[in-house]
Amino acid sequence: MQGKSKLEENDFKFTKNHKRLLLGSVFLMATSAIGPAFLTQTAVFTAQFASSFAFAILLSILIDIGAQINIWRVLVVTGKRGQEVSNEILPGLGTVISILIAIGGFAFNIGNIAGAGLGLNAIFGLDVRIGAAITAVLSIGIFVSKSGQKIMDVVTMFLGLLMILVIAFVMFKANPPYADAAQHLVMPEQPLALVLPIITLVGGTVGGYITFAGAHRILDSGIKGKEYLPFVNRAAVSGILTTGVLRTLLFLAVLGVVVTGVTLNSENPPASVFEHVLGPVGRNIFGVVLFAAAMSSVIGSAYTSATFMKTLHKTFYNKTNIIVISFIVISTIVFLFLGKPVTLLIVAGALNGLILPITLGTILIASKRKSIVGDYKHPTWMLIFGIVAVIVTIVTGIFSLQGLTELFGS
C-alpha cells in the first residue's frame, strides 16, 4: 500500500461499499428530473421540431453537465449542503433558497402524485385518487423503514432501468429515422427556433431541487473531501447522461411516429405514441412508464426538499424521514381534496427557473473562496462551463417571470 494516494487506499472500500451509493445518487438525480412533465415536454417538442430536436437535447445535456459537475464538486469538497454554502456567501441566502426549493418541491410533488395516480389508472383502471393514495403509501413505506435510504437507492434504480427498457422497446418498434436524427444532431434546421426548447429542457432537468438531489444523497452517506472528486465526477456526469439517454430514447420513439404523418393527441402526447406503436395495450404500458416516472419523482422531490428544510432549525436536523413523510402526506391530501392546482404549479415552475442561477452562481463564487473550499483548486474550464449554465438559466428565469405576468395579468 505504500506510495498510494488516499483515494487509491479507498479503492477497495469504494468498490464494495459505495457502488450502490454511486448508482443510487445517479438514479436519484436522473429520476427526479424524469417526471410526468418530462414525458409530455419531450413528445411535444419532438412533434414540433422533428429530427432537429436532437440538437436541443445534445446542447441541453452539455449545459446540464456544466451545472451539475460544479455544484456536486464544491458541495462534496466542503462537505456542506447547497444552502449552507449559500449562507457562507451571504448570511440568510441559504435560508431563502431552502424555503423557495421547499415550496417548489411541494407544488411539483402534487403534480407527481397526480401523475402516479394517472399511471395506475392507465394500468389497472383504478380511480386516479385511489392510485395517488396508493403511491403515497408506497413512498412513505420506503422512508418508514430503518434502511430507508438504501431502499430509496434500490427503488429509484429499478424504476429508472424499467423506464429505459420499456421506452427503448417502444423506440425499436417505432423504427425512427436514425440517420436523419444523427445528421440534425449537429446540423439542425432553424437553430434559433430551438432556443426555447433548450432553455426548457435545462430548467426541467437541473432546475430547483433536482440539481442537489444526488449531491445531497452523497453527503448524507458521509462522503466528503477532495479524495472523492473522481467519484463525484463520475456520479454527476452519469446522472445527466442517464437522463439524456432516456430523453433520447423517447425522442426517437416519438420521431418514429410523427414522421409517418401521425398527429399526437394534444391531451396526452406521449400516451398516443405508445398506443400508435403497440396498439391498445400501449395505454397500459405507457401507464407503467408514467407511474415509474411519477413515483421516482415523488421520492426524489420529497427527499431533496427535506435535505433543505432540515437545516432551517436544529429541531429538524436529524428528522429527515419525518419531514419526507409529512411532505408526501400533505401534498397527497392537497391533491385528493383540491385536485391539481394549476396556478400553484405554474408559480412553482417560475420559482424553479429562478432558483438555479442563484444557487449555481453562489456555488461558483464559493469555488474561489479559500475560506470555504480551503486549498481546493476549482478547474477554470469548469468555472466557465458553469458561467454559461448560469447565463442560460437566467434566460429560463426571464421566461418564467413572463409566464407569471401573463398568468396574473389575464
C-alpha positions as CSV (number, residue, x, y, z in Angstrom):
1,M,0.0,0.0,0.0
2,Q,3.0,2.3,0.4
3,G,3.1,5.2,-2.0
4,K,-0.6,5.0,-2.8
5,S,-2.8,8.1,-2.6
6,K,-5.7,8.3,-0.1
7,L,-8.2,7.6,-3.0
8,E,-6.3,4.5,-4.0
9,E,-6.3,3.3,-0.4
10,N,-10.1,3.7,-0.5
11,D,-10.5,1.8,-3.8
12,F,-11.5,-1.5,-2.2
13,K,-13.9,0.2,0.2
14,F,-15.4,2.2,-2.7
15,T,-15.9,-0.9,-4.8
16,K,-17.6,-2.9,-2.1
17,N,-19.5,-0.2,-0.1
18,H,-20.1,2.7,-2.5
19,K,-21.2,1.1,-5.7
20,R,-24.8,1.2,-4.6
21,L,-24.4,4.8,-3.5
22,L,-22.9,5.8,-6.8
23,L,-25.8,4.2,-8.7
24,G,-28.3,5.5,-6.1
25,S,-27.2,9.1,-6.4
26,V,-27.1,8.9,-10.2
27,F,-30.6,7.5,-10.4
28,L,-32.0,9.7,-7.7
29,M,-30.9,12.8,-9.7
30,A,-31.9,11.3,-13.0
31,T,-35.4,10.0,-11.9
32,S,-36.0,13.3,-10.0
33,A,-35.8,15.0,-13.4
34,I,-37.9,12.4,-15.2
35,G,-41.4,13.2,-14.2
36,P,-44.8,13.4,-16.0
37,A,-43.9,16.8,-17.4
38,F,-40.6,15.4,-18.8
39,L,-42.5,12.8,-20.9
40,T,-45.0,15.4,-22.2
41,Q,-42.4,18.0,-22.9
42,T,-40.2,15.6,-24.9
43,A,-43.2,14.4,-27.0
44,V,-44.5,17.9,-27.8
45,F,-41.1,19.3,-28.8
46,T,-40.3,16.3,-31.0
47,A,-43.6,16.6,-32.8
48,Q,-42.9,20.3,-33.3
49,F,-39.2,20.2,-34.4
50,A,-38.8,16.5,-35.6
51,S,-35.2,15.4,-36.1
52,S,-33.8,18.9,-35.3
53,F,-34.9,18.4,-31.7
54,A,-31.8,16.1,-31.4
55,F,-29.6,19.3,-31.4
56,A,-31.6,20.8,-28.5
57,I,-31.2,17.6,-26.5
58,L,-27.4,17.5,-27.1
59,L,-26.9,21.1,-26.1
60,S,-29.1,20.9,-23.1
61,I,-27.1,17.8,-21.9
62,L,-23.8,19.7,-22.2
63,I,-25.2,22.7,-20.2
64,D,-26.7,20.3,-17.6
65,I,-23.3,18.7,-17.1
66,G,-21.8,22.2,-16.6
67,A,-24.3,22.9,-13.8
68,Q,-24.2,19.6,-12.1
69,I,-20.4,19.0,-12.0
70,N,-19.7,22.4,-10.5
71,I,-22.3,22.0,-7.8
72,W,-21.5,18.4,-6.9
73,R,-17.8,19.0,-6.7
74,V,-18.0,22.1,-4.4
75,L,-20.5,20.5,-2.1
76,V,-18.5,17.3,-1.6
77,V,-15.2,19.2,-1.2
78,T,-16.7,21.4,1.5
79,G,-19.0,18.7,3.0
80,K,-21.8,21.2,3.1
81,R,-25.2,21.3,1.5
82,G,-26.2,23.9,-1.0
83,Q,-28.0,26.2,1.5
84,E,-25.1,26.0,4.0
85,V,-22.6,27.1,1.3
86,S,-25.0,29.9,0.3
87,N,-25.3,31.2,3.9
88,E,-21.5,31.5,4.0
89,I,-21.5,33.7,0.8
90,L,-24.4,35.8,2.1
91,P,-26.0,35.2,5.5
92,G,-29.6,34.4,5.2
93,L,-29.4,33.5,1.4
94,G,-29.4,29.8,2.1
95,T,-32.5,30.1,4.3
96,V,-34.3,31.9,1.5
97,I,-33.2,29.3,-1.1
98,S,-34.3,26.5,1.2
99,I,-37.8,28.0,1.5
100,L,-38.1,28.5,-2.2
101,I,-37.0,25.0,-3.0
102,A,-39.3,23.5,-0.4
103,I,-42.3,25.5,-1.9
104,G,-41.4,24.5,-5.5
105,G,-40.8,20.9,-4.5
106,F,-44.1,20.7,-2.6
107,A,-46.0,22.1,-5.6
108,F,-44.3,19.8,-8.1
109,N,-44.9,16.8,-5.7
110,I,-48.7,17.4,-6.0
111,G,-48.2,17.0,-9.8
112,N,-46.1,13.9,-9.3
113,I,-48.7,12.3,-7.0
114,A,-51.3,13.1,-9.6
115,G,-49.2,11.6,-12.4
116,A,-48.6,8.4,-10.5
117,G,-52.4,8.2,-9.9
118,L,-52.9,8.6,-13.7
119,G,-50.3,5.9,-14.3
120,L,-52.1,3.3,-12.1
121,N,-55.4,4.3,-13.7
122,A,-53.9,3.5,-17.2
123,I,-52.5,0.2,-15.9
124,F,-55.3,-1.1,-13.8
125,G,-58.2,1.2,-14.3
126,L,-58.1,2.5,-10.7
127,D,-59.6,5.8,-9.8
128,V,-56.9,8.4,-10.1
129,R,-57.3,9.5,-6.5
130,I,-57.1,5.9,-5.2
131,G,-53.9,5.5,-7.3
132,A,-52.5,8.7,-5.8
133,A,-53.2,7.4,-2.3
134,I,-51.5,4.1,-3.1
135,T,-48.5,5.9,-4.4
136,A,-48.3,8.0,-1.2
137,V,-48.5,4.8,0.9
138,L,-45.7,3.1,-1.1
139,S,-43.5,6.1,-1.0
140,I,-44.0,6.5,2.8
141,G,-43.2,2.8,3.3
142,I,-39.8,3.4,1.8
143,F,-38.9,6.0,4.4
144,V,-40.5,4.4,7.4
145,S,-38.0,1.5,7.1
146,K,-34.8,1.8,9.1
147,S,-33.0,1.2,5.8
148,G,-35.0,3.9,4.1
149,Q,-32.1,5.4,2.2
150,K,-30.8,2.1,0.9
151,I,-34.3,1.1,-0.2
152,M,-34.7,4.5,-1.9
153,D,-31.5,3.8,-3.9
154,V,-32.7,0.4,-5.0
155,V,-36.2,1.6,-5.9
156,T,-35.0,4.6,-7.9
157,M,-32.5,2.4,-9.7
158,F,-35.3,-0.2,-10.5
159,L,-37.7,2.5,-11.7
160,G,-35.1,4.2,-13.8
161,L,-34.0,1.0,-15.5
162,L,-37.6,0.0,-16.0
163,M,-38.3,3.3,-17.9
164,I,-35.2,2.9,-20.0
165,L,-36.1,-0.7,-21.0
166,V,-39.7,0.0,-21.8
167,I,-39.1,3.2,-23.8
168,A,-36.2,1.5,-25.7
169,F,-38.6,-1.3,-26.7
170,V,-41.1,1.2,-28.0
171,M,-38.3,3.1,-29.8
172,F,-37.2,-0.1,-31.7
173,K,-40.8,-0.9,-32.6
174,A,-41.3,2.7,-33.9
175,N,-38.3,2.3,-36.2
176,P,-37.3,6.0,-36.3
177,P,-35.1,7.5,-39.0
178,Y,-31.8,7.2,-37.1
179,A,-29.6,8.6,-39.9
180,D,-31.8,11.7,-40.2
181,A,-31.7,12.3,-36.4
182,A,-27.9,11.9,-36.4
183,Q,-27.5,14.4,-39.2
184,H,-29.7,17.0,-37.4
185,L,-27.8,16.4,-34.1
186,V,-25.1,18.8,-35.4
187,M,-26.9,20.5,-38.3
188,P,-30.4,21.5,-37.1
189,E,-32.9,23.3,-39.2
190,Q,-33.7,26.8,-37.9
191,P,-31.4,26.6,-34.8
192,L,-32.6,29.9,-33.4
193,A,-36.1,28.4,-33.1
194,L,-34.6,25.8,-30.7
195,V,-33.6,28.3,-28.1
196,L,-36.8,28.0,-26.1
197,P,-36.8,24.2,-26.1
198,I,-33.1,24.2,-24.9
199,I,-33.9,26.5,-22.1
200,T,-37.0,24.5,-21.1
201,L,-35.0,21.2,-21.1
202,V,-32.3,22.7,-18.9
203,G,-34.8,24.2,-16.5
204,G,-36.7,20.9,-16.3
205,T,-33.5,18.7,-15.9
206,V,-31.5,20.7,-13.4
207,G,-33.9,23.3,-12.1
208,G,-34.9,23.8,-8.4
209,Y,-34.2,20.9,-6.1
210,I,-33.1,18.5,-8.9
211,T,-29.5,19.7,-9.1
212,F,-28.9,18.9,-5.5
213,A,-30.7,15.5,-5.3
214,G,-27.7,13.3,-5.9
215,A,-25.1,15.6,-4.2
216,H,-27.1,15.8,-1.0
217,R,-27.6,12.0,-1.1
218,I,-23.8,11.6,-1.3
219,L,-23.3,14.0,1.7
220,D,-26.0,12.2,3.7
221,S,-24.0,9.0,3.3
222,G,-20.9,10.7,4.9
223,I,-18.8,11.0,1.8
224,K,-16.9,14.3,1.6
225,G,-13.5,15.6,0.8
226,K,-11.2,16.1,-2.2
227,E,-10.3,12.4,-2.4
228,Y,-13.8,11.6,-3.6
229,L,-13.7,14.0,-6.5
230,P,-13.3,11.2,-9.2
231,F,-16.3,9.5,-7.6
232,V,-18.3,12.8,-7.8
233,N,-17.3,13.5,-11.4
234,R,-18.5,10.1,-12.4
235,A,-21.7,10.4,-10.5
236,A,-22.6,13.8,-11.7
237,V,-21.9,13.1,-15.4
238,S,-23.6,9.7,-15.2
239,G,-26.7,11.2,-13.7
240,I,-27.1,13.7,-16.6
241,L,-26.2,11.1,-19.2
242,T,-28.8,8.7,-17.8
243,T,-31.5,11.4,-18.1
244,G,-30.1,12.2,-21.6
245,V,-30.3,8.6,-22.7
246,L,-33.9,8.3,-21.6
247,R,-34.9,11.5,-23.3
248,T,-33.1,10.4,-26.5
249,L,-34.9,7.1,-26.5
250,L,-38.3,8.8,-26.0
251,F,-37.4,11.4,-28.7
252,L,-36.6,8.7,-31.2
253,A,-39.8,6.8,-30.3
254,V,-41.9,9.9,-30.9
255,L,-39.9,10.7,-34.0
256,G,-40.7,7.3,-35.5
257,V,-44.4,8.0,-35.1
258,V,-44.6,11.7,-36.2
259,V,-42.5,11.1,-39.4
260,T,-45.3,8.8,-40.7
261,G,-47.7,11.8,-40.5
262,V,-49.5,10.8,-37.3
263,T,-50.7,13.8,-35.2
264,L,-50.3,13.2,-31.5
265,N,-53.2,13.5,-29.1
266,S,-52.8,17.0,-27.6
267,E,-54.3,15.9,-24.3
268,N,-51.7,13.2,-23.8
269,P,-49.0,13.3,-26.5
270,P,-46.7,10.5,-25.1
271,A,-49.5,8.1,-24.4
272,S,-50.7,8.4,-28.0
273,V,-47.2,7.4,-29.2
274,F,-47.3,4.2,-27.1
275,E,-50.8,3.4,-28.4
276,H,-49.9,4.0,-32.0
277,V,-46.8,1.8,-31.8
278,L,-48.2,-1.0,-29.6
279,G,-51.9,-0.9,-30.2
280,P,-54.5,-0.8,-27.4
281,V,-52.0,-2.4,-24.9
282,G,-49.9,0.7,-25.4
283,R,-52.0,2.6,-23.0
284,N,-51.3,0.1,-20.2
285,I,-47.6,0.1,-21.0
286,F,-47.5,3.9,-21.0
287,G,-49.1,3.7,-17.6
288,V,-46.1,1.7,-16.4
289,V,-43.7,4.4,-17.6
290,L,-45.9,7.2,-16.2
291,F,-46.1,5.6,-12.8
292,A,-42.4,4.9,-12.7
293,A,-41.6,8.5,-13.7
294,A,-44.0,10.0,-11.2
295,M,-43.2,7.6,-8.3
296,S,-39.5,8.2,-8.6
297,S,-40.1,11.9,-8.8
298,V,-42.2,11.8,-5.6
299,I,-39.3,10.1,-3.8
300,G,-36.7,12.5,-5.2
301,S,-38.7,15.7,-4.7
302,A,-39.7,14.8,-1.1
303,Y,-36.2,13.6,-0.1
304,T,-34.2,16.5,-1.6
305,S,-36.7,19.1,-0.3
306,A,-36.3,17.6,3.2
307,T,-32.5,17.9,3.0
308,F,-33.0,21.7,2.6
309,M,-35.8,22.0,5.2
310,K,-33.9,20.1,7.9
311,T,-31.3,22.9,8.2
312,L,-33.8,25.6,8.9
313,H,-33.8,24.7,12.6
314,K,-31.8,22.4,14.7
315,T,-35.0,20.6,15.8
316,F,-35.4,19.3,12.3
317,Y,-31.8,18.3,11.6
318,N,-32.0,14.6,12.4
319,K,-35.6,14.1,11.3
320,T,-35.3,13.8,7.6
321,N,-37.6,10.8,7.3
322,I,-40.3,12.6,9.4
323,I,-40.1,15.7,7.1
324,V,-40.2,13.5,4.0
325,I,-43.3,11.6,5.2
326,S,-45.1,14.8,6.2
327,F,-44.2,16.3,2.8
328,I,-45.7,13.3,1.0
329,V,-48.8,13.2,3.2
330,I,-49.6,16.9,2.9
331,S,-49.1,17.0,-0.9
332,T,-51.3,14.0,-1.3
333,I,-54.1,15.5,0.8
334,V,-53.9,18.7,-1.2
335,F,-54.3,16.6,-4.4
336,L,-57.1,14.4,-3.0
337,F,-59.2,17.3,-1.7
338,L,-58.4,20.2,-4.0
339,G,-57.3,18.4,-7.2
340,K,-54.3,19.6,-9.2
341,P,-53.8,23.3,-8.6
342,V,-52.6,24.5,-12.0
343,T,-51.8,28.0,-10.8
344,L,-49.7,26.7,-7.9
345,L,-47.7,24.5,-10.4
346,I,-47.1,27.5,-12.7
347,V,-45.8,29.6,-9.8
348,A,-43.6,26.7,-8.7
349,G,-42.2,26.5,-12.3
350,A,-41.4,30.1,-12.2
351,L,-39.6,29.7,-8.9
352,N,-37.7,26.7,-10.3
353,G,-36.5,28.8,-13.1
354,L,-35.2,31.5,-10.8
355,I,-33.6,29.2,-8.2
356,L,-30.9,27.5,-10.3
357,P,-29.0,30.7,-11.5
358,I,-28.9,31.9,-7.9
359,T,-27.7,28.6,-6.4
360,L,-25.3,27.8,-9.2
361,G,-23.9,31.4,-9.2
362,T,-23.4,31.1,-5.4
363,I,-21.6,27.8,-5.8
364,L,-19.3,29.3,-8.5
365,I,-18.4,32.2,-6.2
366,A,-17.8,29.7,-3.3
367,S,-15.5,27.7,-5.5
368,K,-13.0,30.6,-5.5
369,R,-13.2,31.4,-1.8
370,K,-10.4,29.7,0.3
371,S,-12.4,30.3,3.4
372,I,-15.0,27.9,2.1
373,V,-13.1,25.4,-0.1
374,G,-9.7,25.6,1.5
375,D,-6.8,24.6,-0.7
376,Y,-9.0,23.0,-3.4
377,K,-8.4,24.5,-6.9
378,H,-11.5,24.5,-8.9
379,P,-10.7,24.0,-12.7
380,T,-11.1,27.1,-14.8
381,W,-12.8,25.2,-17.6
382,M,-15.5,24.1,-15.1
383,L,-16.0,27.6,-13.9
384,I,-16.5,28.8,-17.5
385,F,-18.8,25.9,-18.1
386,G,-20.8,26.9,-15.0
387,I,-21.0,30.5,-16.0
388,V,-22.5,29.5,-19.4
389,A,-25.1,27.5,-17.5
390,V,-25.9,30.4,-15.2
391,I,-26.5,32.7,-18.3
392,V,-28.8,30.1,-19.8
393,T,-30.8,29.6,-16.6
394,I,-31.1,33.4,-16.2
395,V,-32.9,33.4,-19.5
396,T,-35.0,30.5,-18.2
397,G,-36.0,32.7,-15.2
398,I,-36.9,35.6,-17.5
399,F,-39.3,33.3,-19.5
400,S,-40.7,32.0,-16.2
401,L,-41.4,35.6,-15.0
402,Q,-43.0,36.4,-18.3
403,G,-45.3,33.3,-17.9
404,L,-46.3,34.6,-14.4
405,T,-47.0,38.1,-15.7
406,E,-49.2,36.7,-18.4
407,L,-51.0,34.4,-16.0
408,F,-51.9,37.1,-13.4
409,G,-52.4,39.8,-16.0
410,S,-55.1,37.8,-17.8
